[in-house]
Amino acid sequence: MTNANRISGHTIRLAWTEGPTKGQTHEHVFHKDGTVGWHAVDATQKTASEGKPKKAPEKVPYAATQVTKDVGVFSYKSGADFTLTAVLNFVDHSVVGFASGGKDWFPVAGTFDIVT
């Protein structure tokens, strides 16, 4: 797996409609060095596109690849043993995947926007 060009070097905002974070939005910054940082986006917090977030996000290694020209997948494991694996559809901007940690496992779904 490689850090695919459709993901690497971009900030992607994920708005969750299913799963444990349903109703929340998270901004992920996929650095070209192979690390990803993320944080929750809310009305009181500046996003990466508007300036630095109030709290520095955790940065961990990620893997990403293109499945087709319109579909990509990424996965990472946080320092707290939380894992997110998600498939991005670049045509309709939908995201589906799986979040897990410890004994918990959840299907997740939502939409995404490429911020930068």
C-alpha positions in Angstrom: 0.0 0.0 0.0 1.1 3.5 -0.7 0.0 6.9 0.4 -2.3 7.6 -2.6 -2.3 11.0 -4.3 -6.0 11.5 -3.8 -5.5 11.4 0.0 -1.9 12.2 0.7 -1.2 15.9 1.2 -4.9 16.8 1.7 -7.2 17.8 4.5 -10.4 15.8 4.4 -13.5 16.7 6.5 -15.6 13.6 7.4 -19.2 14.1 8.6 -20.5 10.9 10.2 -24.1 9.8 9.7 -23.7 6.3 11.2 -21.5 4.8 13.9 -20.3 5.9 17.4 -19.5 9.4 16.2 -22.9 9.9 14.4 -23.6 13.6 14.1 -20.0 14.7 14.5 -17.5 16.0 12.0 -13.8 15.3 12.1 -11.1 16.9 10.0 -8.2 14.7 9.0 -4.9 16.1 7.7 -3.1 13.4 5.6 0.5 14.6 5.6 2.8 13.7 2.8 5.2 12.2 5.3 2.8 9.3 5.9 1.2 10.6 9.1 -2.3 11.7 9.8 -3.6 14.1 12.4 -7.3 14.7 13.2 -9.6 16.7 15.4 -13.3 17.2 15.9 -14.8 20.2 14.2 -17.4 22.3 16.1 -18.7 25.8 16.0 -16.3 27.1 18.6 -13.1 25.5 17.2 -11.1 26.8 14.2 -10.4 24.2 11.6 -7.0 23.6 9.8 -8.3 25.5 6.8 -9.1 28.5 9.1 -6.0 28.4 11.3 -4.6 26.1 13.9 -7.0 24.1 16.0 -7.1 24.8 19.7 -5.6 21.5 20.6 -2.8 19.9 18.6 -4.1 16.7 17.0 -2.4 13.3 17.5 -0.3 12.3 14.5 0.1 8.6 13.6 1.2 6.7 10.5 -1.5 5.8 8.0 -1.8 3.7 4.9 -3.8 4.6 1.8 -4.3 3.4 -1.7 -6.5 3.9 -4.7 -8.9 1.0 -5.4 -10.2 2.6 -8.6 -9.8 6.1 -10.1 -12.9 7.1 -8.1 -12.5 5.0 -4.9 -9.7 5.2 -2.3 -9.2 3.6 1.1 -7.2 4.6 4.2 -6.5 3.1 7.6 -4.7 4.2 10.8 -4.4 3.1 14.4 -4.3 5.8 17.0 -2.1 5.8 20.1 -5.2 4.9 22.1 -5.6 1.6 20.1 -8.5 3.0 18.1 -8.4 2.0 14.4 -10.3 3.6 11.6 -10.5 2.0 8.1 -12.5 4.0 5.6 -13.4 3.8 1.9 -13.9 7.2 0.1 -16.0 7.4 -3.0 -14.8 10.5 -4.9 -17.8 10.6 -7.2 -20.6 11.0 -4.6 -18.4 12.0 -1.6 -19.7 9.1 0.6 -17.5 7.3 3.1 -18.0 3.9 4.6 -15.8 1.9 6.9 -15.1 0.4 10.2 -14.0 1.8 13.6 -12.7 -0.5 16.3 -10.9 -0.3 19.6 -10.3 -3.0 22.2 -13.4 -5.2 22.2 -15.6 -2.7 20.3 -16.2 -2.7 16.5 -18.6 -0.4 14.6 -19.5 0.1 11.0 -19.4 3.8 10.1 -20.7 5.9 7.2 -21.0 9.5 6.2 -19.9 12.1 3.7 -16.7 13.9 3.1 -15.3 17.0 1.6 -11.8 17.8 0.5 -10.8 21.0 2.4 -7.4 21.5 0.9 
